[in-house]
Amino acid sequence: MSQEPVRWLDRLVGVCLTILVGAAAISIAVHLIESVWASLVIIVGVGAFIALAVLLLHSRWRRW
């Protein structure tokens, strides 16, 4: 019977540490995405522009 409160306390500490580690992982992921976001948008924008230019040039050359 004396072991019962210690088990509940250990379980509570384990749950709290799990939540803390999860929150830290989410925070790190958000900071990583924030730091890469601008360059990612630029890369996708340039890729879309190149794809559009290739499609337009290809459709123009097909007419000839």
N, C-alpha and C positions, 0 to 999 in steps of 0.2 A: 504494500500500500504506500510505502514511502517513496517508491520509484515513480508512481503515477504523476505527481506534479512536475517532476523533472522531465519526463517524456513530453508532456504538453509544452513545457517551456522550450525544450530543444526543438520541437516541431515548429513552434512560433518563431523562434530565432531563424530556423532554416527557411521558413516562408518569407520572412522579412528580408533576409539576405538574397533570396531568389528575386524578389521584387526589386531590390536595389540594383542587382546586377542587370536585370532586364531594363530598368530605367536608364542605367549608364550605357548599355548597348544601343538603345534607341537614340540617346543623346549623341553618341559618337556617330551613328549612321546619319543623323540629320546634319551634323556639322560637315561630314564628308560630302554629302549631297550638295550642301550649300557652297562648298568650296569648288566643286566640279561643275556646278550648274551652268555658269556663264559659258565656259568653254564647250560644254556639251551642246548648248543651244546654238553656238556659233558653228560647230562642226555639222550639226544636223541641218542648219540653214544653208551652209555652203554646199552640202551634199544634195539638198533639194534643188538648189539653184543649178547645179551642174546637171542633174537629172532632167530638169525642165529644159535647159539649153540643148541637151542631146536630143530630147524628144522633138523639140521644135526644129532643129537642124535636120534631123532625120526625116521629118514629115515634109520639109521644104525640098529636100533632095529627091524624095520619092516622086514628086510632081514632074521633075524633069525627065 
